[in-house]
Amino acid sequence: MFRSTPMFKFADSYLKGYVMMTAAKAHFSVHAIDFDLVQQTREEIPGAFGGKGSVSVKYANEAAKPVLRAFVDEVLTRRGMI
């Protein structure tokens, strides 16, 4: 947990990589420090938005689910977790 938010850190510091999920009233976000992958994923999902380290989508965007799963899998693969 990081500030009461589910977070998976890959090492002793979040600066060495992490995946975090947040939920708001109208959207869901996945966060990572892999900024190139974040940008690529946002470009793949129509209507996605977010800051430098996050991909945010509206809850109704069902097409985003498989892309976000692939995003998390790629972050884990980059860190040797899968």
Biopython code that builds the backbone (N, CA, C, O; Angstrom):
import numpy as np
from Bio.PDB.StructureBuilder import StructureBuilder

atoms = [
    (1, "MET", "N", (0.847, -1.183, 0.000)),
    (1, "MET", "CA", (0.000, 0.000, 0.000)),
    (1, "MET", "C", (0.890, 1.244, 0.000)),
    (1, "MET", "O", (1.933, 1.282, 0.653)),
    (2, "PHE", "N", (0.466, 2.226, -0.723)),
    (2, "PHE", "CA", (1.149, 3.508, -0.767)),
    (2, "PHE", "C", (0.090, 4.582, -0.598)),
    (2, "PHE", "O", (-0.733, 4.810, -1.485)),
    (3, "ARG", "N", (0.123, 5.229, 0.542)),
    (3, "ARG", "CA", (-0.900, 6.236, 0.859)),
    (3, "ARG", "C", (-2.300, 5.671, 0.680)),
    (3, "ARG", "O", (-3.158, 6.302, 0.062)),
    (4, "SER", "N", (-2.526, 4.487, 1.221)),
    (4, "SER", "CA", (-3.807, 3.770, 1.189)),
    (4, "SER", "C", (-4.229, 3.367, -0.216)),
    (4, "SER", "O", (-5.419, 3.192, -0.476)),
    (5, "THR", "N", (-3.275, 3.217, -1.118)),
    (5, "THR", "CA", (-3.565, 2.824, -2.494)),
    (5, "THR", "C", (-2.808, 1.542, -2.813)),
    (5, "THR", "O", (-1.627, 1.429, -2.487)),
    (6, "PRO", "N", (-3.475, 0.564, -3.452)),
    (6, "PRO", "CA", (-2.777, -0.672, -3.816)),
    (6, "PRO", "C", (-1.595, -0.394, -4.738)),
    (6, "PRO", "O", (-1.748, 0.242, -5.781)),
    (7, "MET", "N", (-0.419, -0.872, -4.349)),
    (7, "MET", "CA", (0.786, -0.648, -5.129)),
    (7, "MET", "C", (1.693, -1.861, -5.011)),
    (7, "MET", "O", (1.865, -2.417, -3.927)),
    (8, "PHE", "N", (2.269, -2.265, -6.134)),
    (8, "PHE", "CA", (3.250, -3.338, -6.128)),
    (8, "PHE", "C", (4.587, -2.731, -6.508)),
    (8, "PHE", "O", (4.781, -2.319, -7.652)),
    (9, "LYS", "N", (5.521, -2.673, -5.547)),
    (9, "LYS", "CA", (6.869, -2.179, -5.811)),
    (9, "LYS", "C", (7.756, -3.366, -6.173)),
    (9, "LYS", "O", (7.602, -4.459, -5.627)),
    (10, "PHE", "N", (8.678, -3.139, -7.093)),
    (10, "PHE", "CA", (9.563, -4.208, -7.549)),
    (10, "PHE", "C", (10.863, -4.277, -6.769)),
    (10, "PHE", "O", (11.628, -5.228, -6.927)),
    (11, "ALA", "N", (11.120, -3.294, -5.938)),
    (11, "ALA", "CA", (12.359, -3.257, -5.151)),
    (11, "ALA", "C", (12.088, -2.444, -3.890)),
    (11, "ALA", "O", (10.935, -2.187, -3.544)),
    (12, "ASP", "N", (13.152, -2.046, -3.212)),
    (12, "ASP", "CA", (12.996, -1.309, -1.962)),
    (12, "ASP", "C", (12.499, 0.122, -2.156)),
    (12, "ASP", "O", (12.080, 0.756, -1.187)),
    (13, "SER", "N", (12.533, 0.641, -3.370)),
    (13, "SER", "CA", (12.094, 2.005, -3.644)),
    (13, "SER", "C", (11.159, 2.021, -4.840)),
    (13, "SER", "O", (11.362, 1.272, -5.796)),
    (14, "TYR", "N", (10.149, 2.856, -4.798)),
    (14, "TYR", "CA", (9.237, 2.955, -5.928)),
    (14, "TYR", "C", (9.957, 3.496, -7.170)),
    (14, "TYR", "O", (9.478, 3.303, -8.287)),
    (15, "LEU", "N", (11.076, 4.155, -6.994)),
    (15, "LEU", "CA", (11.842, 4.672, -8.124)),
    (15, "LEU", "C", (12.449, 3.558, -8.976)),
    (15, "LEU", "O", (12.891, 3.799, -10.099)),
    (16, "LYS", "N", (12.466, 2.344, -8.439)),
    (16, "LYS", "CA", (12.985, 1.193, -9.173)),
    (16, "LYS", "C", (11.873, 0.440, -9.893)),
    (16, "LYS", "O", (12.118, -0.617, -10.474)),
    (17, "GLY", "N", (10.677, 0.963, -9.861)),
    (17, "GLY", "CA", (9.561, 0.386, -10.592)),
    (17, "GLY", "C", (8.395, 0.018, -9.711)),
    (17, "GLY", "O", (8.570, -0.419, -8.573)),
    (18, "TYR", "N", (7.201, 0.200, -10.247)),
    (18, "TYR", "CA", (5.978, -0.119, -9.521)),
    (18, "TYR", "C", (4.799, -0.164, -10.481)),
    (18, "TYR", "O", (4.877, 0.322, -11.609)),
    (19, "VAL", "N", (3.717, -0.751, -10.018)),
    (19, "VAL", "CA", (2.411, -0.684, -10.660)),
    (19, "VAL", "C", (1.434, -0.312, -9.556)),
    (19, "VAL", "O", (1.441, -0.915, -8.483)),
    (20, "MET", "N", (0.598, 0.677, -9.819)),
    (20, "MET", "CA", (-0.378, 1.127, -8.823)),
    (20, "MET", "C", (-1.702, 1.386, -9.530)),
    (20, "MET", "O", (-1.729, 1.864, -10.664)),
    (21, "MET", "N", (-2.792, 1.069, -8.854)),
    (21, "MET", "CA", (-4.117, 1.304, -9.386)),
    (21, "MET", "C", (-4.860, 2.293, -8.493)),
    (21, "MET", "O", (-4.782, 2.218, -7.267)),
    (22, "THR", "N", (-5.573, 3.211, -9.117)),
    (22, "THR", "CA", (-6.403, 4.146, -8.369)),
    (22, "THR", "C", (-7.780, 4.227, -9.016)),
    (22, "THR", "O", (-7.937, 4.003, -10.217)),
    (23, "ALA", "N", (-8.754, 4.547, -8.208)),
    (23, "ALA", "CA", (-10.123, 4.681, -8.695)),
    (23, "ALA", "C", (-10.687, 6.024, -8.259)),
    (23, "ALA", "O", (-10.481, 6.464, -7.128)),
    (24, "ALA", "N", (-11.385, 6.650, -9.155)),
    (24, "ALA", "CA", (-12.067, 7.909, -8.867)),
    (24, "ALA", "C", (-13.555, 7.719, -9.185)),
    (24, "ALA", "O", (-13.985, 6.627, -9.557)),
    (25, "LYS", "N", (-14.306, 8.762, -9.039)),
    (25, "LYS", "CA", (-15.752, 8.661, -9.254)),
    (25, "LYS", "C", (-16.100, 8.212, -10.677)),
    (25, "LYS", "O", (-16.989, 7.384, -10.869)),
    (26, "ALA", "N", (-15.406, 8.754, -11.660)),
    (26, "ALA", "CA", (-15.777, 8.485, -13.045)),
    (26, "ALA", "C", (-14.716, 7.756, -13.865)),
    (26, "ALA", "O", (-14.954, 7.430, -15.028)),
    (27, "HIS", "N", (-13.539, 7.493, -13.270)),
    (27, "HIS", "CA", (-12.500, 6.826, -14.049)),
    (27, "HIS", "C", (-11.590, 5.975, -13.164)),
    (27, "HIS", "O", (-11.586, 6.074, -11.937)),
    (28, "PHE", "N", (-10.825, 5.140, -13.850)),
    (28, "PHE", "CA", (-9.888, 4.220, -13.235)),
    (28, "PHE", "C", (-8.514, 4.524, -13.826)),
    (28, "PHE", "O", (-8.413, 4.842, -15.011)),
    (29, "SER", "N", (-7.451, 4.432, -13.019)),
    (29, "SER", "CA", (-6.106, 4.719, -13.506)),
    (29, "SER", "C", (-5.130, 3.628, -13.104)),
    (29, "SER", "O", (-5.236, 3.036, -12.031)),
    (30, "VAL", "N", (-4.182, 3.378, -13.984)),
    (30, "VAL", "CA", (-3.062, 2.492, -13.706)),
    (30, "VAL", "C", (-1.806, 3.349, -13.829)),
    (30, "VAL", "O", (-1.638, 4.084, -14.803)),
    (31, "HIS", "N", (-0.931, 3.248, -12.839)),
    (31, "HIS", "CA", (0.260, 4.086, -12.772)),
    (31, "HIS", "C", (1.515, 3.218, -12.833)),
    (31, "HIS", "O", (1.541, 2.107, -12.302)),
    (32, "ALA", "N", (2.545, 3.734, -13.483)),
    (32, "ALA", "CA", (3.849, 3.065, -13.528)),
    (32, "ALA", "C", (4.916, 4.109, -13.821)),
    (32, "ALA", "O", (4.623, 5.203, -14.304)),
    (33, "ILE", "N", (6.139, 3.754, -13.524)),
    (33, "ILE", "CA", (7.258, 4.662, -13.761)),
    (33, "ILE", "C", (7.853, 4.465, -15.161)),
    (33, "ILE", "O", (8.774, 5.185, -15.549)),
    (34, "ASP", "N", (7.344, 3.516, -15.901)),
    (34, "ASP", "CA", (7.784, 3.237, -17.271)),
    (34, "ASP", "C", (7.082, 4.217, -18.217)),
    (34, "ASP", "O", (6.105, 3.867, -18.879)),
    (35, "PHE", "N", (7.587, 5.422, -18.267)),
    (35, "PHE", "CA", (6.899, 6.506, -18.960)),
    (35, "PHE", "C", (6.699, 6.246, -20.450)),
    (35, "PHE", "O", (5.679, 6.649, -21.009)),
    (36, "ASP", "N", (7.642, 5.590, -21.097)),
    (36, "ASP", "CA", (7.474, 5.278, -22.519)),
    (36, "ASP", "C", (6.306, 4.327, -22.731)),
    (36, "ASP", "O", (5.523, 4.502, -23.665)),
    (37, "LEU", "N", (6.187, 3.335, -21.879)),
    (37, "LEU", "CA", (5.089, 2.379, -21.975)),
    (37, "LEU", "C", (3.755, 3.034, -21.628)),
    (37, "LEU", "O", (2.734, 2.724, -22.243)),
    (38, "VAL", "N", (3.756, 3.928, -20.655)),
    (38, "VAL", "CA", (2.537, 4.662, -20.296)),
    (38, "VAL", "C", (2.045, 5.454, -21.499)),
    (38, "VAL", "O", (0.866, 5.389, -21.846)),
    (39, "GLN", "N", (2.934, 6.196, -22.129)),
    (39, "GLN", "CA", (2.555, 7.008, -23.296)),
    (39, "GLN", "C", (2.031, 6.138, -24.433)),
    (39, "GLN", "O", (1.019, 6.461, -25.054)),
    (40, "GLN", "N", (2.718, 5.045, -24.698)),
    (40, "GLN", "CA", (2.303, 4.123, -25.761)),
    (40, "GLN", "C", (0.915, 3.559, -25.477)),
    (40, "GLN", "O", (0.082, 3.474, -26.379)),
    (41, "THR", "N", (0.664, 3.177, -24.239)),
    (41, "THR", "CA", (-0.623, 2.600, -23.867)),
    (41, "THR", "C", (-1.738, 3.630, -23.983)),
    (41, "THR", "O", (-2.821, 3.313, -24.477)),
    (42, "ARG", "N", (-1.490, 4.859, -23.535)),
    (42, "ARG", "CA", (-2.507, 5.914, -23.681)),
    (42, "ARG", "C", (-2.865, 6.132, -25.146)),
    (42, "ARG", "O", (-4.028, 6.366, -25.475)),
    (43, "GLU", "N", (-1.874, 6.056, -26.021)),
    (43, "GLU", "CA", (-2.130, 6.246, -27.449)),
    (43, "GLU", "C", (-2.929, 5.089, -28.048)),
    (43, "GLU", "O", (-3.638, 5.281, -29.036)),
    (44, "GLU", "N", (-2.828, 3.909, -27.476)),
    (44, "GLU", "CA", (-3.550, 2.732, -27.974)),
    (44, "GLU", "C", (-5.014, 2.719, -27.576)),
    (44, "GLU", "O", (-5.820, 2.054, -28.228)),
    (45, "ILE", "N", (-5.376, 3.432, -26.528)),
    (45, "ILE", "CA", (-6.744, 3.384, -26.009)),
    (45, "ILE", "C", (-7.478, 4.674, -26.380)),
    (45, "ILE", "O", (-7.116, 5.751, -25.906)),
    (46, "PRO", "N", (-8.499, 4.571, -27.220)),
    (46, "PRO", "CA", (-9.280, 5.766, -27.548)),
    (46, "PRO", "C", (-9.927, 6.355, -26.288)),
    (46, "PRO", "O", (-10.545, 5.637, -25.501)),
    (47, "GLY", "N", (-9.775, 7.643, -26.115)),
    (47, "GLY", "CA", (-10.370, 8.325, -24.966)),
    (47, "GLY", "C", (-9.552, 8.263, -23.688)),
    (47, "GLY", "O", (-9.966, 8.819, -22.670)),
    (48, "ALA", "N", (-8.393, 7.596, -23.713)),
    (48, "ALA", "CA", (-7.554, 7.517, -22.512)),
    (48, "ALA", "C", (-6.913, 8.875, -22.245)),
    (48, "ALA", "O", (-6.692, 9.667, -23.160)),
    (49, "PHE", "N", (-6.626, 9.119, -20.993)),
    (49, "PHE", "CA", (-5.997, 10.370, -20.591)),
    (49, "PHE", "C", (-5.127, 10.090, -19.389)),
    (49, "PHE", "O", (-5.028, 8.941, -18.958)),
    (50, "GLY", "N", (-4.499, 11.098, -18.842)),
    (50, "GLY", "CA", (-3.687, 10.918, -17.648)),
    (50, "GLY", "C", (-2.419, 11.736, -17.701)),
    (50, "GLY", "O", (-2.117, 12.382, -18.704)),
    (51, "GLY", "N", (-1.686, 11.701, -16.610)),
    (51, "GLY", "CA", (-0.438, 12.428, -16.501)),
    (51, "GLY", "C", (0.727, 11.613, -17.027)),
    (51, "GLY", "O", (0.534, 10.588, -17.681)),
    (52, "LYS", "N", (1.917, 12.064, -16.746)),
    (52, "LYS", "CA", (3.133, 11.445, -17.268)),
    (52, "LYS", "C", (3.238, 9.964, -16.889)),
    (52, "LYS", "O", (3.713, 9.163, -17.694)),
    (53, "GLY", "N", (2.812, 9.589, -15.702)),
    (53, "GLY", "CA", (2.960, 8.218, -15.237)),
    (53, "GLY", "C", (1.673, 7.448, -15.078)),
    (53, "GLY", "O", (1.633, 6.459, -14.346)),
    (54, "SER", "N", (0.596, 7.887, -15.759)),
    (54, "SER", "CA", (-0.667, 7.174, -15.571)),
    (54, "SER", "C", (-1.470, 7.063, -16.859)),
    (54, "SER", "O", (-1.403, 7.911, -17.748)),
    (55, "VAL", "N", (-2.227, 5.982, -16.915)),
    (55, "VAL", "CA", (-3.196, 5.768, -17.986)),
    (55, "VAL", "C", (-4.549, 5.735, -17.308)),
    (55, "VAL", "O", (-4.804, 4.873, -16.467)),
    (56, "SER", "N", (-5.419, 6.666, -17.667)),
    (56, "SER", "CA", (-6.743, 6.754, -17.063)),
    (56, "SER", "C", (-7.804, 6.523, -18.120)),
    (56, "SER", "O", (-7.690, 6.996, -19.250)),
    (57, "VAL", "N", (-8.843, 5.784, -17.734)),
    (57, "VAL", "CA", (-9.956, 5.503, -18.640)),
    (57, "VAL", "C", (-11.267, 5.595, -17.871)),
    (57, "VAL", "O", (-11.320, 5.347, -16.667)),
    (58, "LYS", "N", (-12.312, 5.954, -18.589)),
    (58, "LYS", "CA", (-13.648, 5.963, -17.999)),
    (58, "LYS", "C", (-14.078, 4.516, -17.757)),
    (58, "LYS", "O", (-13.684, 3.614, -18.498)),
    (59, "TYR", "N", (-14.879, 4.302, -16.728)),
    (59, "TYR", "CA", (-15.318, 2.946, -16.397)),
    (59, "TYR", "C", (-16.060, 2.275, -17.546)),
    (59, "TYR", "O", (-15.970, 1.057, -17.705)),
    (60, "ALA", "N", (-16.777, 3.030, -18.335)),
    (60, "ALA", "CA", (-17.561, 2.460, -19.430)),
    (60, "ALA", "C", (-16.707, 1.994, -20.607)),
    (60, "ALA", "O", (-17.225, 1.335, -21.509)),
    (61, "ASN", "N", (-15.438, 2.312, -20.623)),
    (61, "ASN", "CA", (-14.559, 1.962, -21.729)),
    (61, "ASN", "C", (-14.118, 0.503, -21.610)),
    (61, "ASN", "O", (-13.015, 0.218, -21.145)),
    (62, "GLU", "N", (-14.972, -0.399, -22.027)),
    (62, "GLU", "CA", (-14.699, -1.839, -21.938)),
    (62, "GLU", "C", (-13.532, -2.264, -22.822)),
    (62, "GLU", "O", (-12.820, -3.213, -22.495)),
    (63, "ALA", "N", (-13.335, -1.575, -23.928)),
    (63, "ALA", "CA", (-12.248, -1.928, -24.850)),
    (63, "ALA", "C", (-10.875, -1.689, -24.236)),
    (63, "ALA", "O", (-9.883, -2.242, -24.711)),
    (64, "ALA", "N", (-10.803, -0.877, -23.196)),
    (64, "ALA", "CA", (-9.521, -0.567, -22.562)),
    (64, "ALA", "C", (-9.012, -1.704, -21.685)),
    (64, "ALA", "O", (-7.809, -1.794, -21.439)),
    (65, "LYS", "N", (-9.892, -2.568, -21.213)),
    (65, "LYS", "CA", (-9.488, -3.606, -20.259)),
    (65, "LYS", "C", (-8.352, -4.497, -20.757)),
    (65, "LYS", "O", (-7.364, -4.659, -20.041)),
    (66, "PRO", "N", (-8.450, -5.085, -21.957)),
    (66, "PRO", "CA", (-7.346, -5.955, -22.388)),
    (66, "PRO", "C", (-6.042, -5.182, -22.607)),
    (66, "PRO", "O", (-4.959, -5.727, -22.391)),
    (67, "VAL", "N", (-6.136, -3.939, -23.025)),
    (67, "VAL", "CA", (-4.937, -3.130, -23.240)),
    (67, "VAL", "C", (-4.276, -2.817, -21.901)),
    (67, "VAL", "O", (-3.050, -2.854, -21.791)),
    (68, "LEU", "N", (-5.081, -2.509, -20.882)),
    (68, "LEU", "CA", (-4.521, -2.242, -19.557)),
    (68, "LEU", "C", (-3.908, -3.492, -18.941)),
    (68, "LEU", "O", (-2.881, -3.414, -18.267)),
    (69, "ARG", "N", (-4.528, -4.637, -19.167)),
    (69, "ARG", "CA", (-3.936, -5.896, -18.683)),
    (69, "ARG", "C", (-2.586, -6.138, -19.344)),
    (69, "ARG", "O", (-1.625, -6.532, -18.684)),
    (70, "ALA", "N", (-2.520, -5.901, -20.650)),
    (70, "ALA", "CA", (-1.260, -6.069, -21.367)),
    (70, "ALA", "C", (-0.218, -5.071, -20.870)),
    (70, "ALA", "O", (0.967, -5.399, -20.801)),
    (71, "PHE", "N", (-0.640, -3.873, -20.527)),
    (71, "PHE", "CA", (0.257, -2.855, -19.973)),
    (71, "PHE", "C", (0.879, -3.343, -18.669)),
    (71, "PHE", "O", (2.095, -3.269, -18.494)),
    (72, "VAL", "N", (0.053, -3.840, -17.761)),
    (72, "VAL", "CA", (0.556, -4.342, -16.480)),
    (72, "VAL", "C", (1.480, -5.534, -16.711)),
    (72, "VAL", "O", (2.531, -5.633, -16.077)),
    (73, "ASP", "N", (1.102, -6.435, -17.604)),
    (73, "ASP", "CA", (1.956, -7.583, -17.918)),
    (73, "ASP", "C", (3.316, -7.139, -18.444)),
    (73, "ASP", "O", (4.341, -7.712, -18.077)),
    (74, "GLU", "N", (3.330, -6.123, -19.299)),
    (74, "GLU", "CA", (4.601, -5.645, -19.859)),
    (74, "GLU", "C", (5.465, -5.000, -18.791)),
    (74, "GLU", "O", (6.682, -5.186, -18.786)),
    (75, "VAL", "N", (4.862, -4.250, -17.892)),
    (75, "VAL", "CA", (5.641, -3.662, -16.787)),
    (75, "VAL", "C", (6.256, -4.778, -15.950)),
    (75, "VAL", "O", (7.431, -4.705, -15.589)),
    (76, "LEU", "N", (5.484, -5.797, -15.641)),
    (76, "LEU", "CA", (6.000, -6.924, -14.862)),
    (76, "LEU", "C", (7.096, -7.670, -15.617)),
    (76, "LEU", "O", (8.086, -8.092, -15.019)),
    (77, "THR", "N", (6.928, -7.832, -16.913)),
    (77, "THR", "CA", (7.929, -8.515, -17.724)),
    (77, "THR", "C", (9.231, -7.730, -17.749)),
    (77, "THR", "O", (10.309, -8.316, -17.648)),
    (78, "ARG", "N", (9.144, -6.425, -17.883)),
    (78, "ARG", "CA", (10.350, -5.584, -17.879)),
    (78, "ARG", "C", (11.153, -5.727, -16.594)),
    (78, "ARG", "O", (12.374, -5.571, -16.601)),
    (79, "ARG", "N", (10.481, -6.018, -15.508)),
    (79, "ARG", "CA", (11.154, -6.154, -14.215)),
    (79, "ARG", "C", (11.491, -7.599, -13.887)),
    (79, "ARG", "O", (11.989, -7.887, -12.798)),
    (80, "GLY", "N", (11.225, -8.515, -14.822)),
    (80, "GLY", "CA", (11.548, -9.911, -14.610)),
    (80, "GLY", "C", (10.612, -10.626, -13.664)),
    (80, "GLY", "O", (10.978, -11.649, -13.087)),
    (81, "MET", "N", (9.402, -10.101, -13.494)),
    (81, "MET", "CA", (8.443, -10.696, -12.562)),
    (81, "MET", "C", (7.648, -11.825, -13.207)),
    (81, "MET", "O", (7.166, -12.718, -12.510)),
    (82, "ILE", "N", (7.506, -11.796, -14.524)),
    (82, "ILE", "CA", (6.812, -12.889, -15.231)),
    (82, "ILE", "C", (7.588, -13.247, -16.483)),
    (82, "ILE", "O", (7.183, -14.141, -17.226)),
]
sb = StructureBuilder()
sb.init_structure("model")
sb.init_model(0)
sb.init_chain("A")
sb.init_seg("    ")
for serial, (resi, resn, name, xyz) in enumerate(atoms, 1):
    if name == "N":
        sb.init_residue(resn, " ", resi, " ")
    sb.init_atom(name, np.array(xyz, "f"), 0.0, 1.0, " ", f" {name:<3s}", serial, name[0])
structure = sb.get_structure()
